Amino acid sequence: MVDPVLNGPYNIPSRYFEIGPNGPTGVILSGRRPSQSYIPIPPPKKGKAKNSQPPLQDDLLTLTHEKVAENDLINALR
């Protein structure tokens, strides 16, 4: 089993676990994980009009009803 703590509490993070569409994959990547926000999107309501917009085809969005957005300012400051 892999130790879930990869970095010390007082040092700049140098490794992180890769996050896939279904959560952590167990793959360790070097560097610092990019800052991301998970924006909840409400599921479609039943009984909508037939001419409504088709759902987005993003795997993570369809599974969790969340949109992932990069935090560009935070990543630039790091």
SULZIJO-V969563 format. One record per residue. OMEGA is omega in degrees with one decimal (none if undefined). Layout:
[[OMEGA] [OMEGA]]
This chain:
[[-178.4] [176.3] [-177.5] [179.9] [-176.6] [-173.2] [176.7] [-176.5] [-173.5] [-178.7] [175.3] [-179.4] [-179.4] [178.9] [177.5] [176.9] [177.2] [177.4] [179.0] [-178.9] [-179.4] [179.7] [-178.9] [-178.2] [-177.0] [178.7] [-180.0] [178.4] [178.5] [-179.0] [-179.7] [-178.5] [177.9] [178.4] [179.9] [174.0] [176.6] [-174.4] [-179.0] [177.0] [-177.9] [178.0] [-179.0] [178.7] [178.5] [175.9] [177.9] [179.3] [-177.7] [-178.1] [-178.8] [-178.0] [178.5] [-178.9] [177.0] [-175.1] [178.0] [-176.3] [-178.2] [-179.5] [-177.5] [-179.4] [-171.5] [-174.4] [176.2] [174.3] [-179.6] [178.9] [176.8] [175.1] [-173.5] [-179.0] [179.8] [178.9] [178.4] [179.9] [179.4] [none]]
